[in-house]
Amino acid sequence: MNAVVVLVRRAYFDLLGLPPMPEKVDEFVNDRSPEAWPKLIDTLLASKQYGEHWARHWLDVARYADSGGYETDIL
């Protein structure tokens, strides 16, 4: 596996938590423009999966919970 493919896979796993489709990797590898990398990152950041992947972390930071906590839990 060459370094470019590893870079694309790393970006997908880090930002979305999912592996890229082979077509997406090929699309990036075949794009020779200097804007290929920023375009890929912008696409990943704008995707629905990015929000879904990171929502859990932000909800933990905000201390969100679906219950009322220990006050209303039935023992």
Residue, then its C-alpha position, 0 to 999 in steps of 0.5 A: m500500500n503506497a503512502v498516498v492510499v495510507l494518507v487517504r485511509r487515515a483521513y477517513f478513519d480519523l474524521l469519519g471513523l469509517p474506511p473509504m470506498p475504493e472508488k473514493v481512494d482511486e478518485f483522490v489518487n487520480d486527482r493531480s491538482p494541488e487542491a486535491w488534499p484540501k478538497l478531500i478534507d473539506t468533503l469529509l468535514a462537510s459529510k453527515q458521517y463526520g457529525e455523527h462520529w464526533a457528536r458522541h464526543w461533544l455530547d460527553v463534553a457537554r455531559y448530556a444524558d437521556s435520563g434525569g440522573y440518579e434523582t429519577d432512576i428507579l432502583 
